[in-house]
Amino acid sequence: MGWLLSLAAAATLVAAWWMPGTAECAALGWTSATLFAVSFLNPQRRILRSFVAGLLTYTGGFYWLYGTISDFGGFPFAAAALIFALFVVGSSVQFIFWAFAWERLPAWAARFGLRTALAWLVAYHFWIKIFPWDFGHTQIGFLPLAQIADIGGVTVVTFLMLWVTECFAARRTVSLACRTGSCAALAAALFYGVAAEQRYANPSGVRLKTAMVQGNVSLQRKHDMSYFTVNQEQYLKTSAHVAERDLLIIWPESTITKFIPADTSVAYHAVDRETGEPLLPFLNDGSAFLVGGLTYRSRSEYFNSSILIRPDGSLDTPYNKIILMPFGEYTPMSSWLPWLEEINSTAGQFTPGESPSVLSFPLSSGAQAKLSPLICYEDVIPDIARKATQLGAELLVNQTNDAWFGKSVAPYQHHMIASFRAIENRRYLLRSTNTGLTAVVDPLGRTAASLLPFTEGVLPMEIELLSAQTIFTSFPVYALWLLLAVISALLVCLPLKGRGNRS
């Protein structure tokens, strides 16, 4: 029975990640959490079963990563398969930690129904997560519960799910008071969520017209030098059809693939050496551009950047991507193992940026539009968006190229995780992508509008620039979760003597 429960828990979690953002995903998330809580109650080979469940979860839920490693990293079949296998096995160690911590937490954690949640905190914080998913992400399909993320991030959603499910899975050992308390906490979270939905359904702020251009440029064309100018002209031509005063036009990550000087005074005059045409778009009609491009500071410093061209043609200081993608934008451990660069010869050697940035441009009303770019996977990292909002960002903009995922579920998984940045900080999140999923996420985490993947088009949307600060934004909530994880880990390390029944 234990094996059946563990495999069913993993299978339902995989199914949830195959249907990201849906009500079915939310229901399957709860089902998986419940099955894991029940499976842990069976002591037979608990750690081994948990590890196998992890292998199934990562293989089935994130199968697309093999293709990304092969296409983005340029690895041959055998090397890509080996790297994917190492990813699956290495990531699944987290499930070993989960079961191990569950077994060794003190008896009082069991009486309060907190073993599953506390053990998950330990496993989540003290093991590498290349793809930072959590049980709570599934609840973007159940918006009333997801709203508490503006208090404690997605972690508080996960913690509540695991607490409630254990209280009832282990109801014989959990006191009635604790079961009642978990239900009361869930009811309070839902009440808070309904109130938040009413509050942010029609947010008030300076209105800004935006238009995101999805060029649907294939990987082959994007990296074919003979198409560099053609691709940019395609984006500029499409933008010119929708351009107007006080409009922010957004292009995806690395739309401009010819390197531009990082010095804004030089970049302003940068031209294509072959055609003599300006490298940066400017229509002189009162519209602004936020474009993804490649910049350089010296012969050894290259950046994946986001560049803001103001309505008057002047430039703000480019934002440089902080979180670089391994095997695509740099080769991990290549300084120690130079032969890795020979295997992965197509990888770039980019320099990471230093910190989030807030870029701004004036509107004709005299107001300043303040936005913060998040490039590629940076929108799945809560702390980057949080720091940008603290710096004054009133709008979050993700520029990415998810073409590496192919026609898989990955762009939707990416979108589901990223949607929590809008809830946590109560900001609009605009996701501008090359091939999809280009979308507008409102401060409630709802996808207000989107373009179909692998189509060419423009997504216009008028949004509000918001300045209110949430609890998650204003306070170091992440540090509190980390502290609780550290305390739980210390409890795990205590001697087993006197802990009571470990089953």
N, C-alpha and C positions, 0 to 999 in steps of 0.2 A: 504493500500500500504506500509506503514511503516513497519508493521510486516513482510510482504512478503520480503521486501528488507533486513531486519535484518536476517531473517532465511536463505535467499539465500546467504548472505555474510558469515554466519557461515558454511553453507553446502559446499560452494566452498572452504573455508579454510580447512575444514575437508578433502575434496577430495584431496586437494594439499598435505596434510600430509600423505595421503594414497599412494601417488605416489612420494616419496621423490627423489630428484636428477634428475628428468626427465624434458623435455621441457614442458610437460603438467603441471607439478607442478609449474613451473615458470609462465606459462600463468594463471593458477588458482590463484596464489598468487596475480597477478595484478588484476584479476577479483574480488577477495575478497576485496582487498583494495579499489577498485572503488565502490563496492556495499556498503561497510561500509561508505565511504564518502558520497554517495547519501542518505543512510538511516539516517544519522545524520541530514540531512537538514529537515527531517520531525519531527516537534516538539512533535507529539503525543506520550506520554509515552516513550520518548527517552531513559531514564535511565533504565527502566524496560526491554525494548526491547534489549538493549545492554547487560544486565545481562543474559537474556535468551539466547542470541547469544553466550555468554561466556560459559554457561552451555552446550550448544550443541557442541561448539568447543572442550572443554576439555573432554567431555564424548566420543564423536565420534573420535576425533583425537588421544587421548591417552588412549583408552579403555584398552590397554594391561597392564596398570599400576596395574589394579586389580590383574591380575595373578602374577605380580612381587611382590606385597605386600603379596599375599598368599604364594608363593613359597619361595621367598627370606626372608621374615620376619617370615614365619612359622605360620601365623595367621589362625584361623578357618574361615569358610565362613562368618559368621555374622560380625566378627571383621574386616576382610579384606574389606567387602562391606561397612562397616561404614567408615573406613579410606579412601577408595576410594571416597565415597560420600563427605566426608569432604574436600578432595583434590579438587574435582570438584567445590564445592560451594565456598571454600576459594579462589581458583585460579580465579574464575569467578568474584570475587569482583574487580579485575583489570579492567574489562570491565565497571563496574559501575564508577570507577574513570575516565576512558576514556571519557565516556559520560558526566559525571559531569564537568570535566575540559573543555571539548569542549564547553559546555553551558556558562561557566563563563569566558572564555578568552575574552579580550577586542576586540572592533570592528575592530581595525587595523589588528588583526590576521586574521579576516575573509576577509578583503580586499586583504591581501597578499596570501590568500589561505593556511594559515599555521595552522589553528585550529586543524585539524585532526592529523597532525604530532606533534605539540607541546603538545597536550593533550595526545597523545600516549607516549611521553617522560615522562610526569608526571606519568602516570599509570604504565609504565614499570619500572621506578626507585623507586617508592614509594609503591610498593606492592611486596609481596613474590612471587618469581617464582621458584617453585621446579624443573620444567622442563623448562630451559631457552630458549624458542623458540622465534623467531621474524619473522615478515613478510619477511624481507630481506633474511632469510635462504632459502626461496623457489627459490631464483635466482641463486642457484648453478647450476640449469639447464639452465641458460642463462649467460654463463661465461663472456661475455664482460661487463655486468653490475656488476657482483660480484667482479670484479677486484678492484673497488674503496675501498674495505674493507681494503686494505693495507694503506689507508689514515685515514679512520675513523671507521674501524671495520664494523660489520654487521649493526650497527645502522645507518650509513650514507646511506646504501642501503635502509633501511626501511624508513628513513626520506624522501629521494628523491621520493620513490614510493608514499607515502602518500601525499606529497606536489603536485606532478604532478596530481594525481587522484582528489584531491580536487579542484585544479585550473580549471579543466574541468567539474567536477560534479557541482560546484557552479559558473559556468562561468558568471552568471548574476550579481553576487556580487563581483567577483574577476576582477580586472582591466586587460585590454589587456596587459599592460606592465608586470604584474606579471605572466600571463599565458605564455607570450613569454619568460620570465625569467626562468620559470620552464622547458620549453621545451629546452631552451639553456643549462640549467644545465644537463638535461638528455642527450642531444647530447654530451656535454663535457665529461660526465661520460663514454659514449659509446666509444668516441674517445680515452680516456685514457685507457679504457679496451682493445681495439684492439691493442694499442701500447704496453701494458703490455703483452698481449698474444705473441706478436712477440719477446719481450725482454726475457721472461722466458720460451719460448718454448724449448730452448736448453740451460739450465743454465750451467755455467762453474764453476767447483770446483773440489776438490779432490774426486776421485771416490771411492766408497765403495761398496763391494759386501755384500748383505744381504740375509737372508733366514728366513722367518717366518713359524713356525710350528703350524699348526692347528690340534690339537689332537682329537677334537670332542668327548671329554669325557662327558658323561651324568651327570646330576646333582646327580643322585643316586650314580654313581660310584665315582664322585668327593668327596662326603661326606661319603663314606663308607670306614672306616679305613682299611679294609682288602684289598682295592685296592690302597692305597696310594703309595706303592712301585711299583705296577704294572703300574700305570698311569705315574709315573716318568720314568720308564724304557721304556715305549712306546715312550715318547718324546725323550729320549736319543738315542734309537735305530734308530728312524727316522732321528734325527739330524746327526748321524754318517754316514749315507748314502750320505749326501750332504756336509759334512764338508770339508773345505779346508783352505789353508793359506789366511789370510787377509779377512776372512768371518765373519760377525756378525750374529750369530744365535739367534733368538728371540723367547722366549716362552711367553705365555699369563700370565695374572694375576693369582697369587696364584697357579701356576702349582705345586710347591713344598709345600705340605700341612703339613709337619712336621716342627715344629718351629726350627729356626736356630738362634744362638747368633748374636746379632747386632754388636758385636765387631768383626771386620774383622780378627784379628789375631786368634781368637777362631773359627770363622765361617769357616776359611780356612781348619781346621782340623775336622769339624763337620761330624759325621757319624751316620748312622741309628743304633740305639741301638739293633734292632732285627737282622739285616743282617750284620752289620759292614761295609756296603758300604758307600762311601762318599755321603753326601746329595746334594752337589753342583756338577753340571756337569763339566767335564774337559776332553778334548780329546788329548791335548798335540800335536796338529798338526798345530798350528798357527791360529786356529779359536778362536773367542771370543764368550761369551754367555751373553745375557741379559735375566734373568729369573725372573718371578714373584714368590715370596715366602713370607712366614710368618716369622717374626723375633721377638726377645724379648730382652729387655734391662734389665729387672728385673721381679720379679713375678707379678708386677702390670702394666708393660708397654709392650704391645704387638703391633706390627705394621704389616700393609699390605705393603710389600716392593718390590722394584725392585733392583735386585742384578746384578752387572756387574762382570763377571769373565774374566779377561784379557787373552790374548794368552799364557802368561807364567804361568797362574794359580793364579796369585795374584788377590786380590779383591779391588775394589773401595768401598768407604763408601756407604752403601745402601741408596737409596732414599725411604723415608717413605711417604705413601699416606697422603695428606693433607685433602682432602674433603672426609670424611667418609659417607657411605650410611646409612641413618636412618633406624632403624628396622632390619638391617642386620648386620652392623658392630658396631652399638651402638643403644641404645634405648633412644630416646629423652625424656627429663623430668623425667628420671627414678630416678634421685637423689631426686626429689621432690615427685614423685609418685612411690614408690617402687613396687607397685602391677603391674605396666606395665611390669616389667621384668618377672613376673610370667606368664602373658599372652603371652609374646614374649620370651619364654625360650630358643629358638634356636639362638637368636641374640648374636653376639660377643660383647666384651667390649674392642675394640681397642683404641689405643692412636693416635691422628692425628699427622702427621709430621709438621714440623715448616716452611719450605720454599722449593721452587723448587731447584733442584740440577742439576749440569752438571757433568756427568760421562765421563771418557775418557779412551782410550786405544791406544797403538801405532800400526801403520801399518809398514810393512817391509820397506816402502819407507822412513820412519822417520817421516812422518806426524802423527799428533794426531787426532783421530776421537773423536769429542766432541758431546755428545748426551744428551738429557734430557727426562726422562721417565714421562709419564702422565698416571696415573693408573685409570682405570674404567672411571667414568664420568668426570674426570678432563680435558678431552679434549673438553668438552663443555663450560669450563670456560675460556674466552679469557685472563684474567689477568695472569693465571698461565703460559701459553705458552709464553705470552709476557715477563714476568719476566725471564723465563728460557732463552729466546733468548737474552735478555739484558745481562745475565750472560755469554754468549758465546756459547750457544748451536747451533750447525750447523745442527742438525737433531732432529726432535721430534718423539718420539716413544710412542704410546698408547698401553698399555697392559690391556686387559679387558676380562671379562667373561660374555658375553651377553646371556648365556644359560638361564638366568632367564626370558628372554623375550619370550621364546618358539618360535613357528613358527608364528611369528607376523611381522608386519611392523616395529616394534621398532628398530631392529638393523640397518635398513636403515635410519630411522629418526636420530638415533645417529650418523651415518656416515655422513649424510648431514650436521648436525650442526658442527661436528668436522672438516669437510673439510675446513671451514673458517679459522681455525688456520694456515693452510698451506698458504692461501692467505695473511692473515694479516701480517705474519712474513716472507713470501717468503722462506719457508723451506719445505723440503719433510716431510710428516707425514706418518709414518708407523703404521698401526693399526693391532696389533697382538691379535687375539681373540681365545677363546677355540672352539666355535662352529660357528663363523662367526659374522660379516662380516670382514674377514681378507683382508686387502687391502693396496695398496700403493697410496697415494695422492701426486701429484706433486705440485710445488709452485704456479700453476695456479688454484688449487682446483680440477683438473681433477683426476678421479680414473684411474690410469695408469694400474693397474692390481689388480685382486681380486680372491679369492677362493669362491666356492659356499658354502653357509651356510650348516651346518650339514653334512659336509664331512670331511674326514681326508686327509691331504695333506701338501705340502710345497710350499710356494710362494717365489721363488727366484727373486731378482731384484737388478740391479746395479744402485745406485743413486749417486747424487753429494752432497757433504758436502758444504753448502753455508754459507757465513758470512756477506753478505750485510745487512744493517739495514734499515727497512722501516720507513715511518713517523709514522705509528701506533706503531711500536716497540720502536722508539726513543723518542717519545713525549707523555705526559700524555693526550692523546686524550680522554680517558674515562672521565677524570676530566672535560673536556670542555663540554661533553654531560651532565654530572651531573650538571654542573653549569647552562646550558641552561634549564635543567629540574627544577632546584631550582627556577630560575627566572620565569619560566612559572607557577610554583606552587604558587609563591608569587602573580603573576598577577591574578591567579584564586581566591586567598583569598581577593582580593580587593572588596570593595562594588560594587554592581551591578549598582548603580545609574550612569546614563550618559554613559552606555555602548552601547546604541543603540539597534538595533533589535537583539534579542537572538535566533530567529528561524533558 
